[in-house]
Amino acid sequence: MNETTSNNISVDFIRNMIIEDNASDRFGGDVHTRFPPEPNGYLHIGHAKSICLNFGIARDFNGACNLRMDDTNPVKEEVEYIESIVADVKWLGFDWQDRFYFASDYFQKLYESAVTLIKKGKAFVCDLSADEMRAHRGSLTEPGKESPFRGRSVEENLALFEKMKNGEFKEGERTLRAKIDMASANIHMRDPVIYRIMHTEHHRTGKTWCIYPMYDFAHCISDSIEKITHSICTLEFEIHRPLYDWILDELELYHPQQIEFARLNLNYTVMSKRRLLELVRGGHVSGWDDPRMPTIAGLRRRGYTPEAIRNFCSVIGVTKFNSFTDIALLEHCLRDDLNKRSMRAMGVLNPLKVVIENYPDDQVEELDAINNPEDPAMGSRKVPFSKELYIDKEDFREVPPPKYFRLAPGKEVRLRYGYFVTCKDVIKNAEGEVVELRCTYDPHTKGGSSPDGRTVKGTIHWVSAKYAIDAEIRLYDRLFTCEDPSCDESREYTEFLNKDSLSIIGNAKLEPSLASAIPGVPYQLERVGYFCVDLKDSKKDNLVLNRTISLKDSWAKIQKAGK
């Protein structure tokens, strides 16, 4: 568990490093972080961890956090992705104020930095193809082989690099490489490519450039330009840190401290943007914001709250060790938040008609229903009660099993907020399917209690048939059937897709208060689960609810069993 300082800051190893840096006045007491996504896809829950970490550190140390698009690869980048990233970070509750930057803002400075390295004899233009470079790179046990073009003069390299910039070579024909050490134990230090030719129009700079910096080159210089103090990356960039340091040292630029932490890995999902893109393009999901996707947009559409995601990121903490996090913990954080904030309502997913024979034909009562038992300030609402109702088919058994406390022939149950009712007769269709129940009610049990002291063990939900509204209900399950879809190299991860990850119910009946349900506002359908109005497909004349999550909390049971 993380420690806490006297200022109530939850301390992890990164914050401890920052505390030490502040104590030594390393950066003059400043703390300046950044969240630097590549706009080549939608952000996912793993990015949420990085967002919360970077913006959270800036908040805790009275610093600042930039939002920067590392847009150095125009082939994979789209304006749609940029807009989605901005929306996601805002939705999570973070504000970069006026510090919104692009790596492309620095293209001229990056080019000049590359020229500086050439002039220092620390970079050269290479004619080797990508395959030839791989063959020259060596292995973890054998040193690499120097490029035959490594010995070009400074003047020749400057001239060739200028021609690369002017578009005089084809893509892949030449690259600019740093001149470091082909015998280095770190393969990333074996003369890495820092510029490549791409005859592709950029979404911001248009056709101005046909050479683009590699991520490792652009990232450290961008950090330096923005005066970032702590450049926080995921653990796979640890092996890149010597290159980060080398570039800044050779260029004699302001030098941030790169710190790496373990990325988030969740079971029953994939966290690679490449694979998420494959799911979208392969038609396995409806889009990046499909509610089954681990993208922030998908989670938002499904009904997740930013508070639940932020709390989850706080609970899992920050470590140096890669591991899997049980998705049940994320779901637990969500349930905990939704339970506190969700309006209650009643809805019947699989309706079975109930006629209360001794209830007046034209009478309608307005019964008081609690909006949220966790928050009395949310008050109550009125729900209409009439002669004909709908209950869920699951709440009736013609031949009940042992310890079945719901409705059955001759059995009495409590209607939530209503009366005690007893089943007297069962109506079936020609196929023998139960289509209607005939019941009686006790008018002295209004509100769910009996003046004669008798009790019933079962309470079920219902809606008035006369006032019920129709809705389409979408029930979501985990996207994959396997805890780690990528674990079996002999099989494609798509083979583990859950064919039952989406079920659609088209004839649900809801209490009338949900006619004014607002997209983005969570509701609990009592005894059923948490739901929200679908942000895209729900219309005024076609209400669509997504089940955010069921009521069953498996993580709470895991924790209880472990005590």
C-alpha positions as CSV (number, residue, x, y, z in Angstrom):
1,M,0.0,0.0,0.0
2,N,1.3,3.5,-0.8
3,E,2.4,5.7,2.1
4,T,1.0,9.2,2.7
5,T,2.9,12.4,3.5
6,S,1.9,15.1,6.0
7,N,0.3,16.9,3.0
8,N,-1.9,13.9,2.5
9,I,-0.1,13.0,-0.8
10,S,-0.2,9.3,-1.6
11,V,3.5,8.4,-2.1
12,D,4.8,5.9,-4.6
13,F,8.3,5.5,-5.9
14,I,7.9,8.2,-8.5
15,R,6.6,10.8,-6.0
16,N,9.4,9.8,-3.7
17,M,11.9,10.6,-6.4
18,I,10.2,14.0,-6.9
19,I,10.3,14.7,-3.2
20,E,14.0,13.9,-3.3
21,D,14.5,16.1,-6.3
22,N,12.7,19.0,-4.6
23,A,14.8,18.5,-1.5
24,S,18.0,18.8,-3.5
25,D,16.6,21.7,-5.6
26,R,17.4,19.8,-8.7
27,F,14.8,21.6,-10.9
28,G,14.5,24.6,-8.7
29,G,11.5,23.1,-6.9
30,D,9.5,22.9,-10.1
31,V,7.4,19.9,-11.1
32,H,6.3,19.8,-14.7
33,T,4.9,16.7,-16.3
34,R,3.2,15.9,-19.6
35,F,0.9,13.4,-21.1
36,P,2.2,12.7,-24.6
37,P,-0.1,10.3,-26.6
38,E,0.5,9.4,-30.2
39,P,-2.7,10.3,-32.1
40,N,-2.9,6.9,-33.9
41,G,-5.9,5.5,-32.1
42,Y,-8.3,6.1,-29.2
43,L,-7.1,6.1,-25.7
44,H,-7.8,3.1,-23.5
45,I,-8.0,2.3,-19.7
46,G,-4.2,1.9,-19.7
47,H,-3.8,5.5,-20.9
48,A,-6.1,6.5,-18.1
49,K,-3.5,5.3,-15.6
50,S,-0.9,7.5,-17.2
51,I,-3.2,10.5,-17.4
52,C,-4.1,10.2,-13.7
53,L,-0.4,9.8,-12.8
54,N,0.9,12.7,-14.8
55,F,-1.9,15.2,-14.0
56,G,-2.1,13.8,-10.4
57,I,1.6,14.5,-9.8
58,A,1.3,18.0,-11.1
59,R,-1.7,18.6,-8.8
60,D,0.0,17.1,-5.7
61,F,3.2,19.2,-6.1
62,N,1.5,22.4,-7.3
63,G,3.1,22.0,-10.7
64,A,1.8,21.8,-14.2
65,C,1.0,19.1,-16.8
66,N,1.0,19.6,-20.5
67,L,-1.0,17.7,-23.1
68,R,1.1,17.0,-26.1
69,M,0.3,15.1,-29.3
70,D,3.4,13.2,-30.5
71,D,2.3,13.5,-34.1
72,T,5.5,12.4,-35.9
73,N,4.0,9.7,-38.1
74,P,1.4,11.1,-40.5
75,V,0.7,7.7,-42.0
76,K,-1.1,6.5,-38.9
77,E,-2.4,9.8,-37.4
78,E,-5.9,11.3,-37.8
79,V,-7.7,14.4,-36.6
80,E,-10.4,12.1,-35.3
81,Y,-7.9,10.6,-32.9
82,I,-6.7,14.0,-31.7
83,E,-10.3,15.1,-31.0
84,S,-11.1,11.9,-29.1
85,I,-7.9,12.2,-26.9
86,V,-8.9,15.8,-26.0
87,A,-12.4,14.7,-25.1
88,D,-11.2,11.8,-23.1
89,V,-8.7,13.7,-21.0
90,K,-11.3,16.4,-20.3
91,W,-14.0,13.8,-19.4
92,L,-11.6,12.3,-16.9
93,G,-11.6,15.6,-15.1
94,F,-8.2,17.1,-16.0
95,D,-7.2,20.5,-17.4
96,W,-4.0,21.4,-19.2
97,Q,-5.1,25.1,-19.4
98,D,-3.2,26.7,-22.2
99,R,-0.5,24.0,-22.4
100,F,-1.7,22.1,-25.4
101,Y,1.2,21.2,-27.8
102,F,2.1,19.1,-30.8
103,A,5.5,17.6,-31.6
104,S,4.9,19.1,-35.0
105,D,5.2,22.5,-33.4
106,Y,8.8,21.7,-33.1
107,F,9.6,20.2,-36.5
108,Q,11.9,23.1,-37.4
109,K,13.8,22.9,-34.1
110,L,14.0,19.1,-34.4
111,Y,15.5,19.4,-37.9
112,E,18.0,21.9,-36.7
113,S,18.9,19.6,-33.8
114,A,19.6,16.8,-36.4
115,V,21.8,19.2,-38.3
116,T,23.7,19.9,-35.1
117,L,24.4,16.2,-34.6
118,I,25.6,15.9,-38.2
119,K,28.0,18.8,-37.7
120,K,29.3,17.2,-34.5
121,G,30.0,14.0,-36.4
122,K,27.3,12.3,-34.3
123,A,24.8,11.5,-37.1
124,F,25.1,10.2,-40.7
125,V,22.9,9.6,-43.7
126,C,22.6,5.8,-44.4
127,D,21.6,4.1,-47.6
128,L,20.9,0.7,-46.1
129,S,17.3,-0.6,-46.4
130,A,15.3,-1.5,-43.3
131,D,16.1,-5.2,-43.9
132,E,19.8,-4.5,-44.3
133,M,19.8,-2.5,-41.1
134,R,18.2,-5.3,-39.2
135,A,20.9,-7.7,-40.6
136,H,23.6,-5.3,-39.4
137,R,22.1,-4.8,-36.0
138,G,23.4,-7.9,-34.4
139,S,21.8,-9.7,-31.4
140,L,21.7,-9.7,-27.7
141,T,24.9,-11.8,-27.7
142,E,26.6,-10.5,-30.8
143,P,27.7,-6.9,-31.6
144,G,26.3,-5.1,-34.6
145,K,28.1,-4.4,-37.8
146,E,28.8,-0.8,-38.8
147,S,27.0,0.6,-41.9
148,P,29.3,1.1,-44.9
149,F,28.1,4.7,-45.1
150,R,29.0,5.5,-41.5
151,G,32.3,7.1,-42.5
152,R,30.7,9.8,-44.8
153,S,32.1,13.3,-44.2
154,V,30.1,16.0,-42.4
155,E,29.8,17.9,-45.6
156,E,28.4,14.9,-47.5
157,N,26.0,14.1,-44.7
158,L,24.7,17.7,-44.6
159,A,24.2,17.8,-48.4
160,L,22.4,14.4,-48.4
161,F,20.2,15.4,-45.4
162,E,19.3,18.6,-47.2
163,K,18.3,16.6,-50.3
164,M,16.2,14.3,-48.0
165,K,14.4,17.4,-46.7
166,N,13.8,18.7,-50.2
167,G,12.1,15.5,-51.4
168,E,14.9,14.3,-53.8
169,F,14.8,10.7,-52.5
170,K,12.2,8.0,-52.4
171,E,10.7,6.6,-49.1
172,G,13.1,4.1,-47.6
173,E,15.9,5.1,-49.9
174,R,17.9,6.9,-47.1
175,T,17.6,7.5,-43.4
176,L,19.5,9.7,-40.9
177,R,21.1,7.6,-38.1
178,A,22.7,8.6,-34.8
179,K,26.4,7.6,-34.7
180,I,26.7,5.9,-31.3
181,D,28.1,2.4,-30.8
182,M,27.3,-0.7,-32.8
183,A,28.9,-2.9,-30.1
184,S,26.6,-1.5,-27.3
185,A,24.9,-4.1,-25.1
186,N,21.8,-1.9,-25.6
187,I,20.5,-2.6,-29.1
188,H,18.7,0.8,-29.1
189,M,22.1,2.5,-29.0
190,R,23.4,0.8,-32.1
191,D,23.2,3.7,-34.5
192,P,19.4,4.2,-34.3
193,V,17.4,5.9,-37.1
194,I,16.4,9.4,-36.0
195,Y,14.8,10.6,-39.3
196,R,13.1,8.9,-42.2
197,I,11.6,9.9,-45.5
198,M,7.8,9.9,-45.7
199,H,6.1,11.5,-48.7
200,T,2.8,11.8,-46.8
201,E,0.9,15.0,-46.1
202,H,0.8,15.9,-42.4
203,H,-2.5,16.9,-40.7
204,R,-1.0,20.1,-39.4
205,T,2.0,21.0,-41.5
206,G,0.6,19.8,-44.8
207,K,3.3,19.2,-47.5
208,T,6.0,21.3,-45.8
209,W,7.9,18.3,-44.7
210,C,8.7,14.9,-46.3
211,I,11.1,13.8,-43.6
212,Y,9.8,13.1,-40.1
213,P,11.7,12.5,-36.8
214,M,11.5,9.1,-35.1
215,Y,9.6,9.1,-31.7
216,D,12.8,8.6,-29.6
217,F,14.4,11.7,-31.2
218,A,11.3,13.9,-31.1
219,H,10.2,12.9,-27.6
220,C,13.2,13.9,-25.6
221,I,13.7,17.2,-27.4
222,S,10.0,18.1,-27.1
223,D,10.3,17.4,-23.3
224,S,13.3,19.7,-23.2
225,I,11.7,22.5,-25.1
226,E,8.7,22.4,-22.8
227,K,11.0,22.4,-19.7
228,I,9.5,19.1,-18.4
229,T,11.1,18.1,-15.2
230,H,9.9,14.5,-14.9
231,S,9.2,12.6,-18.1
232,I,7.1,9.7,-17.0
233,C,6.9,6.7,-19.3
234,T,5.8,3.1,-19.2
235,L,8.3,0.4,-18.4
236,E,9.0,-0.6,-22.0
237,F,10.8,2.7,-22.5
238,E,13.3,2.0,-19.8
239,I,15.7,0.5,-22.3
240,H,15.3,3.7,-24.4
241,R,16.4,6.0,-21.6
242,P,20.1,5.9,-22.5
243,L,19.2,7.1,-26.0
244,Y,17.0,9.8,-24.4
245,D,19.9,10.9,-22.3
246,W,22.5,10.7,-25.1
247,I,20.5,12.9,-27.5
248,L,20.0,15.7,-24.9
249,D,23.6,15.5,-23.7
250,E,25.1,15.6,-27.2
251,L,22.8,18.6,-28.1
252,E,23.6,20.2,-24.7
253,L,19.9,20.9,-24.0
254,Y,17.9,21.2,-20.8
255,H,17.6,17.7,-19.5
256,P,14.4,16.3,-17.9
257,Q,14.5,13.1,-15.8
258,Q,12.9,10.1,-17.5
259,I,11.1,7.7,-15.0
260,E,9.5,4.4,-16.0
261,F,6.5,2.7,-14.4
262,A,4.6,-0.6,-15.1
263,R,1.8,-0.2,-17.6
264,L,-1.7,-1.4,-16.8
265,N,-2.6,-4.9,-18.0
266,L,-6.1,-6.1,-17.5
267,N,-7.3,-9.6,-17.9
268,Y,-10.1,-10.6,-20.4
269,T,-9.1,-7.8,-22.8
270,V,-6.3,-6.5,-25.1
271,M,-4.5,-3.2,-24.5
272,S,-2.6,-2.8,-27.7
273,K,-3.9,0.0,-30.0
274,R,-2.8,-2.1,-33.0
275,R,-5.1,-4.9,-31.9
276,L,-7.9,-2.6,-30.9
277,L,-7.7,-1.1,-34.4
278,E,-7.8,-4.6,-35.8
279,L,-11.0,-5.3,-33.8
280,V,-12.6,-2.1,-35.3
281,R,-11.5,-2.7,-38.9
282,G,-12.4,-6.4,-38.7
283,G,-15.9,-5.6,-37.7
284,H,-15.6,-7.5,-34.4
285,V,-16.9,-4.4,-32.7
286,S,-19.0,-1.5,-33.9
287,G,-16.2,1.1,-33.5
288,W,-13.6,2.5,-31.1
289,D,-16.4,3.6,-28.8
290,D,-18.1,0.2,-28.7
291,P,-19.1,-0.3,-25.0
292,R,-17.2,-3.7,-25.0
293,M,-14.0,-2.0,-25.8
294,P,-11.5,-1.0,-23.1
295,T,-11.2,2.5,-24.7
296,I,-12.1,5.5,-22.6
297,A,-14.7,6.4,-25.2
298,G,-16.2,2.9,-25.0
299,L,-16.2,2.9,-21.2
300,R,-17.9,6.3,-21.2
301,R,-20.6,5.1,-23.6
302,R,-21.1,2.0,-21.5
303,G,-21.8,4.2,-18.4
304,Y,-18.5,4.2,-16.5
305,T,-17.9,7.4,-14.5
306,P,-14.6,9.4,-14.5
307,E,-14.7,9.1,-10.7
308,A,-14.7,5.3,-10.8
309,I,-11.8,5.2,-13.3
310,R,-9.8,7.7,-11.2
311,N,-10.4,5.8,-8.1
312,F,-9.4,2.5,-9.8
313,C,-6.1,4.1,-11.0
314,S,-5.5,5.3,-7.4
315,V,-6.2,1.8,-5.9
316,I,-3.9,-0.1,-8.2
317,G,-1.0,2.3,-7.5
318,V,2.3,2.7,-9.4
319,T,5.0,0.1,-9.4
320,K,8.1,-1.0,-11.3
321,F,6.8,-4.6,-11.9
322,N,4.6,-5.7,-14.8
323,S,1.6,-7.8,-13.7
324,F,-2.0,-8.4,-14.6
325,T,-4.8,-6.6,-12.8
326,D,-8.1,-8.4,-12.3
327,I,-10.8,-6.6,-14.2
328,A,-13.1,-7.5,-11.2
329,L,-11.3,-4.7,-9.3
330,L,-12.2,-2.2,-12.0
331,E,-15.8,-3.4,-11.8
332,H,-15.7,-3.1,-8.0
333,C,-14.6,0.5,-8.2
334,L,-17.4,1.2,-10.7
335,R,-20.1,-0.4,-8.6
336,D,-18.9,1.4,-5.5
337,D,-19.2,4.7,-7.3
338,L,-22.5,4.0,-9.1
339,N,-24.1,2.8,-5.9
340,K,-23.6,6.2,-4.3
341,R,-24.7,8.3,-7.2
342,S,-27.3,6.3,-9.2
343,M,-30.9,7.1,-9.4
344,R,-33.0,4.1,-8.8
345,A,-35.8,3.0,-11.1
346,M,-37.7,-0.2,-11.9
347,G,-37.5,-1.9,-15.2
348,V,-38.6,-5.3,-16.5
349,L,-36.4,-6.9,-19.1
350,N,-38.5,-10.0,-19.9
351,P,-42.0,-8.9,-19.2
352,L,-44.8,-11.2,-17.9
353,K,-48.2,-9.6,-17.5
354,V,-49.9,-9.6,-14.1
355,V,-53.6,-8.8,-13.6
356,I,-54.7,-7.9,-10.1
357,E,-58.3,-9.1,-10.1
358,N,-59.5,-7.3,-7.0
359,Y,-57.9,-4.0,-7.8
360,P,-60.4,-1.3,-9.2
361,D,-60.3,-1.2,-13.0
362,D,-59.8,2.5,-13.5
363,Q,-57.8,3.3,-10.3
364,V,-54.2,4.6,-10.5
365,E,-52.1,5.3,-7.4
366,E,-48.9,7.2,-7.2
367,L,-46.6,5.3,-4.9
368,D,-43.5,6.8,-3.2
369,A,-40.2,5.3,-4.3
370,I,-36.8,6.1,-2.9
371,N,-34.4,7.5,-5.4
372,N,-31.2,6.3,-3.7
373,P,-31.1,4.7,-0.2
374,E,-27.4,5.7,0.0
375,D,-28.2,9.4,-0.3
376,P,-31.4,10.7,1.3
377,A,-30.8,14.1,-0.3
378,M,-31.8,12.6,-3.6
379,G,-35.3,12.3,-2.3
380,S,-38.1,10.2,-3.8
381,R,-40.2,9.9,-6.9
382,K,-43.8,8.8,-7.7
383,V,-44.4,5.6,-9.6
384,P,-47.9,4.7,-11.0
385,F,-49.6,1.5,-9.8
386,S,-52.6,0.1,-11.6
387,K,-54.6,-3.1,-12.2
388,E,-52.3,-4.5,-14.9
389,L,-48.6,-4.8,-14.3
390,Y,-45.5,-6.4,-15.7
391,I,-43.1,-8.4,-13.7
392,D,-39.9,-10.2,-14.9
393,K,-40.4,-13.8,-16.1
394,E,-37.6,-14.8,-13.8
395,D,-39.7,-13.9,-10.8
396,F,-42.3,-16.6,-11.4
397,R,-42.1,-20.4,-11.3
398,E,-45.1,-22.6,-11.9
399,V,-43.2,-25.3,-10.1
400,P,-40.9,-23.5,-7.7
401,P,-37.6,-25.1,-6.5
402,P,-36.8,-25.3,-2.8
403,K,-36.1,-22.0,-1.1
404,Y,-37.7,-20.1,-4.0
405,F,-39.2,-16.9,-2.5
406,R,-40.6,-15.2,-5.5
407,L,-44.0,-15.6,-7.1
408,A,-45.6,-19.0,-7.7
409,P,-49.2,-20.4,-7.7
410,G,-50.7,-19.8,-4.2
411,K,-47.6,-17.9,-3.0
412,E,-47.6,-14.3,-1.7
413,V,-44.8,-11.8,-2.4
414,R,-44.2,-8.1,-1.8
415,L,-44.3,-5.7,-4.8
416,R,-41.5,-3.2,-4.3
417,Y,-43.0,0.0,-2.8
418,G,-46.5,-1.5,-3.3
419,Y,-48.6,-4.3,-1.9
420,F,-48.6,-7.9,-1.1
421,V,-50.0,-10.0,-4.0
422,T,-50.9,-13.6,-4.2
423,C,-50.9,-15.7,-7.5
424,K,-54.3,-17.3,-8.0
425,D,-54.2,-18.5,-11.6
426,V,-51.8,-19.0,-14.5
427,I,-52.8,-18.3,-18.2
428,K,-51.0,-20.1,-21.0
429,N,-51.0,-19.8,-24.7
430,A,-51.5,-22.7,-27.2
431,E,-47.8,-23.7,-26.9
432,G,-48.1,-24.0,-23.2
433,E,-46.1,-20.9,-22.4
434,V,-47.1,-18.8,-19.4
435,V,-48.3,-15.4,-20.8
436,E,-50.3,-14.0,-17.9
437,L,-50.8,-14.3,-14.1
438,R,-54.0,-13.6,-12.2
439,C,-53.4,-12.3,-8.7
440,T,-55.1,-10.6,-5.8
441,Y,-53.7,-7.9,-3.6
442,D,-54.1,-7.0,0.1
443,P,-55.1,-3.3,0.2
444,H,-53.9,-3.1,3.8
445,T,-50.3,-3.7,2.8
446,K,-49.5,-0.5,1.0
447,G,-45.9,0.4,1.3
448,G,-44.9,-3.2,1.7
449,S,-45.8,-4.0,5.3
450,S,-48.8,-5.7,6.9
451,P,-50.8,-4.4,9.9
452,D,-51.4,-7.9,11.1
453,G,-47.7,-8.6,11.4
454,R,-47.4,-11.3,8.7
455,T,-44.2,-11.2,6.6
456,V,-43.2,-12.5,3.2
457,K,-39.7,-13.4,2.2
458,G,-39.8,-12.3,-1.4
459,T,-39.8,-8.8,-2.9
460,I,-40.0,-8.3,-6.7
461,H,-39.9,-5.3,-9.0
462,W,-42.7,-4.4,-11.4
463,V,-44.0,-1.6,-13.7
464,S,-47.5,-0.5,-14.5
465,A,-48.6,-1.9,-17.9
466,K,-50.6,1.2,-18.7
467,Y,-47.7,3.7,-18.1
468,A,-44.7,1.6,-18.9
469,I,-42.3,2.9,-21.6
470,D,-40.7,0.6,-24.2
471,A,-36.9,0.3,-24.4
472,E,-34.2,-1.7,-26.1
473,I,-31.7,-3.1,-23.6
474,R,-28.2,-4.0,-24.5
475,L,-26.5,-6.4,-22.1
476,Y,-22.7,-6.5,-22.3
477,D,-20.3,-9.1,-21.1
478,R,-16.5,-9.4,-21.4
479,L,-15.1,-9.2,-24.9
480,F,-12.9,-12.2,-24.5
481,T,-13.4,-15.6,-22.9
482,C,-9.7,-16.0,-22.0
483,E,-8.0,-14.1,-19.2
484,D,-5.0,-13.4,-21.5
485,P,-6.1,-13.6,-25.2
486,S,-2.5,-13.1,-26.3
487,C,-1.0,-16.0,-24.3
488,D,-1.3,-18.7,-26.9
489,E,1.1,-18.0,-29.8
490,S,-0.4,-20.8,-31.8
491,R,-3.8,-19.2,-32.0
492,E,-5.1,-15.8,-33.1
493,Y,-6.3,-13.7,-30.2
494,T,-9.6,-13.1,-32.1
495,E,-10.3,-16.8,-31.6
496,F,-11.0,-16.0,-27.9
497,L,-13.7,-13.4,-28.7
498,N,-16.8,-13.9,-26.7
499,K,-19.7,-14.5,-29.1
500,D,-22.1,-13.7,-26.2
501,S,-20.5,-10.4,-25.3
502,L,-23.6,-8.5,-26.5
503,S,-27.2,-9.5,-26.0
504,I,-30.1,-7.3,-27.1
505,I,-33.5,-7.3,-25.5
506,G,-36.0,-5.4,-27.7
507,N,-39.2,-5.5,-25.6
508,A,-38.2,-4.2,-22.1
509,K,-40.7,-2.3,-20.0
510,L,-39.5,0.6,-17.8
511,E,-41.2,2.9,-15.3
512,P,-42.2,6.3,-16.9
513,S,-39.6,8.3,-15.0
514,L,-37.0,6.9,-17.4
515,A,-38.6,8.7,-20.4
516,S,-36.6,11.7,-19.4
517,A,-33.4,9.8,-18.7
518,I,-30.3,11.9,-19.6
519,P,-27.4,10.3,-21.5
520,G,-24.4,10.1,-19.2
521,V,-26.5,9.9,-16.0
522,P,-26.3,6.5,-14.3
523,Y,-29.4,4.6,-13.2
524,Q,-29.9,1.4,-11.2
525,L,-32.7,-0.8,-12.4
526,E,-33.5,-2.4,-9.0
527,R,-32.5,-6.0,-8.7
528,V,-31.2,-5.9,-12.3
529,G,-28.0,-3.8,-12.6
530,Y,-26.7,-0.3,-13.5
531,F,-27.7,1.2,-16.8
532,C,-27.3,4.4,-18.9
533,V,-28.9,5.8,-22.0
534,D,-26.7,5.0,-25.0
535,L,-25.0,8.2,-26.2
536,K,-25.2,7.4,-29.9
537,D,-28.2,5.2,-30.7
538,S,-30.8,6.3,-28.3
539,K,-33.5,8.6,-29.7
540,K,-36.6,10.2,-28.3
541,D,-38.8,7.6,-29.9
542,N,-36.4,4.7,-29.5
543,L,-34.9,4.5,-26.0
544,V,-31.8,2.4,-25.8
545,L,-30.2,1.5,-22.5
546,N,-26.8,0.0,-22.0
547,R,-26.2,-2.2,-19.0
548,T,-23.0,-0.7,-17.5
549,I,-22.6,-3.5,-15.1
550,S,-24.5,-6.1,-13.1
551,L,-25.1,-5.9,-9.4
552,K,-23.0,-8.9,-8.5
553,D,-19.6,-7.9,-7.2
554,S,-17.1,-10.7,-7.6
555,W,-14.2,-8.7,-6.3
556,A,-15.9,-8.0,-3.0
557,K,-16.4,-11.8,-2.6
558,I,-12.7,-12.4,-3.5
559,Q,-11.7,-9.9,-0.9
560,K,-14.0,-11.3,1.7
561,A,-12.8,-14.8,1.1
562,G,-9.2,-13.7,1.5
563,K,-9.7,-12.3,5.0
